[in-house]
Amino acid sequence: MRICVISNGFQEDYIVHYLDSLVGRVDQIDFIGSRIYPREKIHPSVNFYDLKSGGIMDLPAKVKVRRSMYYYWHLIRFFMKKPRKGIVHLQWLRFKYLDGIFLPLFYKVLGYKLVYTVHDVVPHDRDTWLNRLVFKIIYKLNWKLIVHTEFIKNRLISEFGIRPDRIRVIHHGVYEVSEKELSLPAAEAKTRLGLDEKDYVILFFGFITHYKGLDMLLEAFSKVKTDKPIKLVVAGRSYEGYQENLKALQDQYNQETIRYIIRRIEDDELPLLFNAAELTVLPYREASQSGVLFMSYAYGVPVLVPDIGGFPFDIRDKETGILFTGCDTGDLTVKLEDYVNGKYAPTMMDREGIRKFAKDNYSWAKSGKEFVEFLHE
């Protein structure tokens, strides 16, 4: 079996682990990526094709257009030259019409079977009738669909009429973290972040846009009452189109207890953030799932998440994390304050317990095995 994986810029760590989970389970893996994916972390048996001639983020619009045209021209040539058999696995859609409809039709004409991992049922903040129509076509075009939670599967069935046998729930794997990364002392991590080693650190991590609910967290954090020296660290880059909103939030909540690191976070900075953190908060307004949750689990850090989407499926409430009522800033404030003041301490797993829970239930090896089995059905 030959699989060609098209990432379209999806999360680097996720793609690296996913590719590794396929090694030894299929005959050939072709990966179409770009320079954002570290070659040194990708298994040498994976055929890595960089067709983008560099990334396209943080570039002028004209340059982005040229880079995109270069990429899609070479993508078409790539498939025209390759044996017309196997499976094309789409991980993300940069342009829904091109990546989700026109190119898949081209792949099907060439004789490929299509698999698509549905990370979000419809784009966040863009749940319109037109997007629903477009994604219904996208889902119908694909041979099989991969989802990471029962929540997404149920929505595909009830809202888009997809047959259950075409969908497989395969858990998002937990990220691999080395012993060296785990062994970094919390005090040292805090110091290197410019914090006091006695600070009680709350972490918000990841791409920042409206649906991620940072504004709700900032409001809730500003109301928390505690005798502890708490600090909120907001780390990640902002989506285009949300930068003015973020700047307004930074101006409104500019107290010393909040540290903003608004930029791309490099891999070697992750141990600093998660080893320093006592709790990761994901205050999302809507969500099907979140890779940040599994990154937090990898470091053994508990999470505070809304009771929406796939979150209730992926935590043990009051053991690996805490659920708050979705979109309810008042409940978020209460749960955050209670956690900081130790109310949940008697029932919460320690860091080692959370890591063990994650490894036992969210193994990439198990996910890869289930994925290949599904392809053979």
N, C-alpha and C positions, 0 to 999 in steps of 0.2 A: 504493500500500500504506500502510495506517495501522497504526502500532504504539503500543500503550499500555504503558508501562513502569511496573511497580509495584515500588518499591525496598524497602519495609518496613524502612527504617532501615539498609540495607546501606552499606558503606564509602563515605564521601563522595567521595573522590578517584576511586575506581573508577567510580562512577556518573556523575560529571561527564565523565570521559574516554570512557566507553561511549556516553553520549548524543551527544557530539561526533563519535564515529566513525560515527554513523548519519546525521548531517546531510548532506543532498544525495543520499542513497541511497534514501530512502523519501519518500512524499508527505506524511506527517504524523506527528509524534511528540508524543504526549501523555505527560507525565511526572507520576506521582502520587508526591509526596515529602513533605517537611516542611521546617521552618526550618533543619534541620541542613545542608541542601544550599544552598551560596551561590549566589543567583540571578545574581550578577555573573559567575560562572564558567560558567554554563550558556548555551549558544548562544541568541540571541534568537528563533530560529525554532522552538525547542522550547516547547510549551504546558505551562507549569509549574502544577500544581494542588496547593496546600497544603491538604489536607483534614484535617489533624490539629489545627489550632488550637494549634500549639506542640508541642514534643517531650514525651515522657513519661518520660524518664530522670531519676533523682534527685528523684522526686516521691513524696509519700505514696501508699499503696496505693489509697485511695479515689479520689484524683485521677487516678491512672493508669487505673483502671477507667472513670471518667467520660470521660476523654480517648479511651480505646480505643473505647467505645460511640459517642462522637461521630464518630470517624473511620470506623468500619465502616458506620454509618448513612449518612453522606455518600458513602462509596464506592459503596454500593448505588445510591443516588440518582443518582450520577454516571453509572453504566453504564445505568441505566434511561432517562436523558435523551439519551444519545449514540446516534449511528447504530450499529445492531447488526451491525457487520462489522469485520473487521480481526483483528489479533493482540494478545493479551495476553501480555506477557513478564514473568514473575515472577523477580525476582532473589534473593529471600530469603523465608523463611517465619518470621514472628514467632511465630505459633501454628499448629502443623502441621495440626491438624484444620480450623481455620477458613480459614487462608490456603492450605493445601495441598489440601483436599478439598472442603469445602462451597462456598466462593466459586468455585473453578474449575468445579464443576458448574453453578453459577449462570451463569458466563460462557459455558459451552458451550451451555446452554439458550438464551441470547441470540444464539448463532450465532458466537461468537468462536473462533478457534483458539488453543491454548495452547502457549507455549514456556516452559521452565523452565531456568535455569542451575544446574547441580548443582555447587555449590562444595564440598560435603561429601556423601559417599554416604549416611551416616547421621550424626546429631549426635555430636560428639565426647563421649567419656565416657558415652555413652548408647546403646551398641550392644546393644539388647535385642531379643527376638523380636517384641515388640509394635511397637517402632519400625521394625523391618524390614518388618513387615506393612503398617504405615501408609505407609511410603515406597514400598513396591511399588505400592500403590494410587495414590499421588501420581504416580509415574513412568508408570503406565499411563494416567492421565487426560490427560497432556500429549501434544500432537501431535508435538513435537520437543524434544530435550534438547541443551543446550549444555554442554560440559565443557572444562576448560582443559588436561587432561593425558590421555595414553593410559592412565595408571594408573586414572583414574576411569572411563573408557570401558570398560576391560576388566572392572572390578568390576561395572558396571551390566549387562554382558552375562552374566557368569558367575554372579553372585549374585542378580540380579533378573530374568533372562530377557528383557532388553530387546533388540529387534532392532537390529543394528548400523546399519541405514540410518536409524534414528530418532535417532542420536547423531552429533554432529559435534564433533571436537576443534578448538577455536579458541583460540589462545594468549592468555593473560592479557597485556594490553598493559603496556608499561613506562610509568611516570608521567612526565609532562612537567615538567621543572625548568628554570627560567629561568637565563640566564647570570649574572644578578645573584645568584641563590641559590647557584650553583656557585662564584662568585668569592669568597665569604666565606672569608678565610684560616682555616686550621685553628687557629692560635694564638688568633685573636680569638674563634672559636667556643668554644674551651675556656675562655677567660677569662670569657666571658659566661655559661657554665654553672657558673662557680665552681670551675673546675679550673685546674691549673697548665699553662701552655702546653707544658711538656715531658712531660706525662703521655701515656702510650700507652693510648688509650681503646678499650675493648671495649664494644659496644652491644647491649643487649637491648631491643627496642622492640615495642610493641603491647599488645593486651588481655592480661591476665594471668589464667590459670586453670590447673588441674592439668595438662591435656594439653600446655600450652606448655612444661613442663619447666624452669621457672625454678629449682626446687630442685636439679635436676641441674647446672645451670650454676653456681649459687652454690657447690656442693660442689666442682666441677671447678676453678673459678676460685681457690678458697681453697688449692688444692694446686699451682698453677702455680709453677714455680721459674724466676726470671729476674732479671737485674740491672737490667732496665728499670723505671721507675716506672709500673706499670700501674694503671689504674682501670677498674672496671666501672660503666657507667651503665645503670640499669634504669629505663626510661621508659614509662609507660602506665598506664591505669586498670585496676582489678581488677574482674572479673566478680562480681556478687552471688553469695554462697555460697562465695566463695573468700577473702574479706577476712580472716577469722580465720587461715586458713592462711598468708596472705601476711604478716600481722603477726607470726606465729611465726617465719617465715623472716627477717624484718627483725631480730627480736630475736636470732636465732641467728647471723646473718651481719651484724653491725653495725660491721665494721671500717672504718677511714678510707678504704680502697681501694675501697669500694663506695658509689656515690651513687644514692639512690632518688628518683625523681621520679614519685610515684604519684598521678596525676590525668590528666584529659584533656589530651592534647598538642595545642596549637593549630597551625594550618598554618604560622604564621610562626616556630615553634620547630623545625620539621623541618630547616631548613638548619643550625641550631646543632648538632643531634644528629649528623646524618650527615656534616657537614664536619669535626666533631671526631673522628669514629670512624675507627679503623684497620681494624676488622673488625666485622661484624654477626653475632651468633650466634643461631641459631634451634634451640634444643635440644628440639624437639617430640617427645613420646612417640608421637604419631600425626599424620598430616597427609596431605591430598590435594594441597594446594598452599599457597602463602602469598603474600599481597599485600605483606608486609614484604620479601620477597626482591626484588620488582620495585621497591619504593621504594629499597632499598639500591643496586640496579643503577643506578637513575636518577641517583644521586649518585656512582656509580663505586666504591662500597665493596664489597669482596669479602665473601662469606658463609661461615659454617661451619654446615653443616646435616647432619641424619641421612640415611642412605641408605635412606629409606623414602618411600612415596607417590610424588608427582610430582617430588620434589627431584632425583633423578638425571637426569631429563629436562631440567631447567631450568638446570643448571650444567655448566660444563666443569671437571671435577675438576682441581685444582691450577693452574687458569688464572683462572676467575672465582670460584672458591670451593673449599672443602674438604669432603669427605664424611667423616663419622665413623659408626661402627656405632650404629644406632638403639638408644636406651634403655641404652646402655653408657657409664656415667659415667667409667669408666676410660679408654676410648678417647677420649671427649670431652676429658678432661684432657690426654692425650698430644697430640692434634691441636692443641688450643689452645696448649699450651706450645710445641710445635714451630713454630706459626705466629708466636707472639710473639717467639721467638728467631731468626726469620729462615730457618728450614729450607726454606720453600716460596718464598722470595723470588725465586730464579732463574727459576721457571716462571710466576709469577703475573703477570697483566696489570696495567698501571697503571690509574689511574682513568679516563683517557680511553679506554683499550682496553676496559674493562668497559662503559662507556657506549655505545661503538660496537657492541659485541657485542649489547647489549640492544636498541638501536635497529634493528639489522639483522635481528634475529630475533623481536622482540616489539613490532611496531608496532601501535598502536591503529587506524590507518587500514587496515592489512591485515586486522586482526581484524574491523572493521566491514564491510569488503567481503565477507569470507568468510561472515559471519553473514547478510547479506542474500541472498547467493547460495544459501545453504542453505535459506532460507525460500522461494525460488522453485523449488526442486527438487520 
